[in-house]
Amino acid sequence: MSGPAVSVVVPTFGRADRLPRLVAALEAQTLARDLFEVIIVDNGSSDDTSSVLAELAANTPIDLRPLRIEDNA
């Protein structure tokens, strides 16, 4: 099989303070890390969501892919 078996997609808006706990929970789950990816979509947050996601992605052992949508319309 190529690529992950499971994609976890999480939308977020203005919840930077909750993201570390979310990522910690995903790190602790039991599925092998090479079998899943995590995509967190920042829907145009005006807080520090983007920088928190970048920091989490740089330091987590899971396949975390932050995406940002600039226009929350």
Beta strands, then each sheet from edge to edge (+ up, - down):
strand 1: 6-12
strand 2: 36-42
strand 3: 63-68
sheet 1: 1+ 2+ 3+
end
